[in-house]
Amino acid sequence: MLGDCGRDTLDLVGDPAITGARSDVPERRKFRMLVVDDEPENVEFLKRMFRRDYDVEVAQSGTEALSRLEAEPFDVIITDQMMPGMTGTELLTRSISLAPDAIRILVTGFPDLETAISSINEGRAYRFFTKPIDRRELVGAVNSALDQLRAGEVLQRQIDALTAERDALRARLDELERNVAAEVDRRAAAVVEELARLRERDPFDDETLLYCKSEMVRRVEEELARSERFGLLCSFALLRVVGLDDLPDPSVAIDRMSDLLRLAVRRFDDAARWSRDTFALLMPHTDQKGAEAAVARLHALAASDDDGAPPLPLEGAIAVYPATGTTADELIAEVERVLGAR
């Protein structure tokens, strides 16, 4: 394989003490080398030269080499060019699909430019050697190539580790984002729920700051219980602004009506916003006549334009305890019935 002619035996130039050993390199995995030559003494010599640092296997033909490459991985392929049945260039070319990352080295005793170009372009040869070979150069070429391969493996491991760390961080970040989003949703839902509860408990109407309907119902129930206990009268009235949404500015009318209720009611009376256009008035210790007088006073104030505001057309209904009913539901149902019939 390595003599000064195609079929000669190995002929190496240089210090015979050189064996390719790398005493300065820390212990690491042995790279696998496939030596291909039909001359047994040549492959045996190369095997002895590299076996200390490399796991060396041999093949005596291109066909045998391809079978070995199909069965197991190799990092380095060193092949003679002139072999029966298949040239070294053909072997290197066919080995690309089986060992795409292997270092490929071609040795020939009949150097020519075409062989060199073919081995490099078609067989992706790393180096092209002619016989006789300088042992130092061959060992140096193999070690240099594998140092690059080893550095690439180290770099790839670092890349893989960083990629795994990045993926783990991304997964953790995604988990944190999901947890934060879930916590935000949970807290937002809790706030909405609490606001709803507060709104339900809030006794005042947001727009007029009078009592809201639910609070007025509660107060009617309490006042009727007190009236029953002490034998007192109690009146309840609803007053509706007629055609509220047809007025130039409904919000002004609502504000004026709430102001009139605050102005007209007695200290112990209660006023409330019953619905959008309707207001309620609870009058303890008041009979039918007193309730009618209070409602008439509100009608008069609403119809007046002394303050420059347009008159407010009102209509109302009155229920008196115990004549109209003895429960809050009965009184409320009666005034709503009367007001609805108008």
VEXMAR-920421 format. One record per residue (C-alpha): x, y, z; residue in one letter. Coordinates in steps of 0.25 Angstrom, whole numbers, padded with zeros to 4 digits, always signed. Each point is the difference from the previous one (the first is absolute). Layout:
N
XYZA/...
***
This chain:
342
+0000+0000+0000M/+0010+0010+0004L/+0013-0003-0008G/+0005+0007-0012D/-0008-0007-0010C/-0014-0005+0000G/+0002-0014+0005R/+0012+0002+0009D/+0000-0002+0015T/+0000+0011+0010L/+0011+0010-0002D/+0000+0011+0011L/+0010+0012+0001V/+0004+0006+0013G/+0003-0004+0014D/-0004-0015+0003P/-0002+0003+0014A/-0012+0009-0003I/-0013-0008+0002T/-0011+0010+0001G/-0001+0000+0015A/-0005+0012+0007R/+0005+0000+0014S/-0004+0015+0002D/-0015-0003-0003V/-0009-0003+0012P/-0007-0013+0000E/-0013+0000-0009R/-0008-0009-0009R/+0008-0007-0011K/-0004+0003-0014F/-0003-0011-0009R/+0009-0002-0013M/-0002-0009-0012L/+0012-0003-0008V/-0002-0006-0014V/+0011-0006-0008D/+0001-0014-0007D/+0014-0001+0005E/-0001-0007+0014P/+0014+0005+0004E/-0004+0015-0003N/-0013-0001+0008V/+0007-0007+0011E/+0011+0010+0001F/-0010+0012+0001L/-0008-0007+0010K/+0012-0002+0009R/+0004+0015-0002M/-0014+0005+0004F/-0006-0010+0009R/+0006+0007+0013R/-0009+0012-0002D/-0011-0005-0010Y/-0009-0012-0001D/+0005-0005-0013V/-0007-0010-0009E/+0004-0005-0014V/-0006-0004-0013A/+0007-0006-0012Q/-0009+0005-0011S/-0010+0011-0003G/-0012-0010+0001T/+0005-0005+0014E/+0002+0015+0004A/-0014+0004-0004L/-0006-0012+0008S/+0007+0004+0012R/-0004+0015-0002L/-0015-0005-0001E/+0001-0008+0013A/+0008+0009+0009E/+0004+0015+0001P/+0014+0005-0003F/+0007+0013+0002D/+0012-0001-0010V/+0001-0008-0013I/+0014-0002-0006I/+0000-0007-0013T/+0010-0004-0011D/-0004+0005-0014Q/+0004-0012-0008M/-0008-0013+0005M/-0007-0011-0008P/-0015+0003-0003G/-0001+0014+0005M/+0009+0012+0001T/+0003+0008+0013G/-0007+0012-0007T/-0013-0009-0003E/+0000-0005+0015L/+0001+0014+0006L/-0011+0005-0009T/-0009-0012+0003R/+0004+0002+0015S/-0006+0014+0001I/-0014-0005+0002S/+0004-0011+0010L/+0010+0009+0008A/-0003+0015-0004P/+0008+0006+0012D/+0012-0010-0002A/+0014+0006-0003I/+0004-0006-0013R/+0015-0002-0004I/+0005-0006-0014L/+0013-0006-0002V/+0006-0003-0014T/+0013-0005-0006G/-0004+0006-0014F/-0003+0015+0003P/-0007+0008-0011D/-0008+0013+0000L/-0013-0007-0004E/+0001-0010+0011T/+0002+0011+0010A/-0011+0009-0005I/-0010-0012+0000S/+0004-0004+0014S/-0002+0013+0005I/-0013+0005-0008N/-0007-0014-0001E/+0005-0007+0012G/+0001+0012+0010R/+0015-0004+0003A/+0006+0007+0012Y/+0014-0002-0005R/+0006-0007-0012F/+0014-0007+0002F/+0010-0005-0010T/+0010-0011+0003K/+0009-0001+0007P/-0007+0007+0011I/+0007+0008+0011D/-0005-0007+0013R/+0000+0013+0008R/-0009+0007-0011E/-0010-0012+0000L/-0001+0000+0015V/-0001+0015+0001G/-0010+0000-0011A/-0009-0010+0008V/+0002+0006+0013N/-0003+0014-0005S/-0012-0004-0007A/-0005-0008+0012L/+0003+0012+0009D/-0009+0008-0008Q/-0011-0011+0001L/+0002-0001+0015R/-0001+0015+0001A/-0013+0000-0008G/-0005-0011+0009E/+0003+0008+0012V/-0006+0012-0006L/-0013-0008-0004Q/-0001-0005+0014R/+0001+0014+0005Q/-0010+0004-0010I/-0009-0011+0004D/+0001+0003+0014A/-0003+0015-0002L/-0012-0004-0009T/-0005-0009+0011A/+0002+0011+0010E/-0007+0010-0009R/-0012-0010-0002D/-0001-0003+0015A/+0000+0015+0002L/-0010+0003-0010R/-0009-0012+0005A/+0002+0006+0014R/-0004+0014-0005L/-0012-0005-0008D/-0004-0007+0013E/+0002+0013+0008L/-0008+0008-0010E/-0011-0010+0000R/+0000+0000+0016N/+0000+0015+0000V/-0011+0001-0010A/-0008-0010+0008A/+0002+0008+0012E/-0003+0013-0006V/-0013-0006-0006D/-0003-0005+0014R/+0002+0013+0007R/-0007+0008-0010A/-0012-0010+0001A/+0001+0002+0015A/+0000+0015-0001V/-0012+0000-0010V/-0007-0009+0010E/+0003+0008+0012E/-0004+0013-0008L/-0013-0007-0003A/-0002-0004+0015R/+0003+0015+0004L/-0010+0005-0011R/-0010-0009+0006E/+0002+0005+0014R/+0002+0014-0004D/-0013+0007+0004P/+0002+0012-0009F/-0003+0002-0015D/+0013+0004-0007D/-0007+0011-0008E/-0009+0008+0010T/+0007-0005+0013L/-0014-0003+0005L/-0004-0013+0006Y/+0000-0011-0011C/-0013-0009-0001K/+0006-0012+0008S/+0003+0009+0011E/-0014+0007+0000M/-0007-0014+0000V/+0008-0004+0012R/-0004+0013+0007R/-0014-0001-0003V/+0000-0014+0006E/+0007+0005+0013E/-0010+0012+0001E/-0012-0009-0002L/+0005-0009+0011A/+0002+0012+0009R/-0014+0006-0004S/-0007-0014+0003E/+0007-0001+0014R/-0004+0014+0004F/-0013+0001-0007G/+0005+0012-0009L/-0004+0004-0014L/+0010+0000-0012C/-0001+0005-0014S/+0008-0004-0013F/-0001+0007-0013A/+0006-0001-0014L/+0002+0012-0009L/+0004-0001-0015R/+0006+0011-0009V/-0010-0001-0012V/+0007-0001-0013G/+0014+0001+0006L/+0007-0005-0013D/-0007+0010-0008D/+0006+0012+0008L/+0011+0008-0006P/+0010-0005+0011D/-0005-0012+0008P/+0012+0000+0010S/-0004+0015+0003V/-0014-0005+0004A/+0005-0011+0008I/+0009+0009+0008D/-0011+0010+0002R/-0009-0011+0005M/+0010-0005+0010S/+0002+0014+0005D/-0015+0003+0002L/-0001-0013+0008L/+0011+0004+0009R/-0006+0014+0002L/-0014-0004+0002A/+0000-0013+0009V/+0000+0001+0015R/+0012-0004+0008R/-0006-0014+0003F/-0005-0003-0014D/+0008-0008-0010D/+0002+0003-0015A/+0005-0010-0010A/+0003-0002-0015R/-0010-0011-0004W/+0003-0002-0014S/+0005+0009-0012R/-0011+0010+0000D/-0007-0004+0014T/+0003+0005+0014F/-0005-0006+0013A/-0004+0007+0013L/-0002-0007+0013L/-0008+0009+0011M/-0001-0006+0014P/-0011+0004+0009H/-0008+0006-0012T/-0014-0003-0004D/-0007+0001-0013Q/-0002+0015+0001K/+0014+0003+0004G/+0006-0008-0011A/-0009+0007-0010E/+0005+0013+0005A/+0015-0004-0001A/-0002-0005-0014V/-0008+0013-0004A/+0012+0008+0005R/+0009-0007-0009L/-0009+0002-0011H/+0000+0015+0002A/+0015+0001+0001L/+0002-0009-0012A/-0010+0009-0008A/+0006+0013+0004S/+0010+0007-0009D/+0005+0010+0011D/+0014-0005-0001D/+0001+0001-0015G/-0001-0015-0002A/-0012-0006-0009P/-0011-0006+0007P/+0000-0015+0003L/-0013-0007-0003P/-0003-0010+0012L/-0010-0011+0002E/-0001-0008+0013G/-0007-0011+0008A/-0001-0001+0016I/-0002-0012+0009A/-0003+0001+0015V/+0003-0011+0010Y/-0009-0006+0005P/-0011+0004-0009A/+0006-0004-0013T/+0008-0012+0005G/+0007-0005+0012T/+0013-0005-0007T/+0011+0007-0008A/-0003-0008-0012D/-0015+0003+0001E/+0003+0015+0001L/+0010+0000-0012I/-0009-0008-0009A/-0011+0009+0002E/+0007+0013-0003V/+0007-0007-0012E/-0014-0005-0005R/-0006+0014+0001V/+0012+0007-0006L/+0001-0010-0011G/-0015+0001-0004A/+0002+0015-0003R/
***
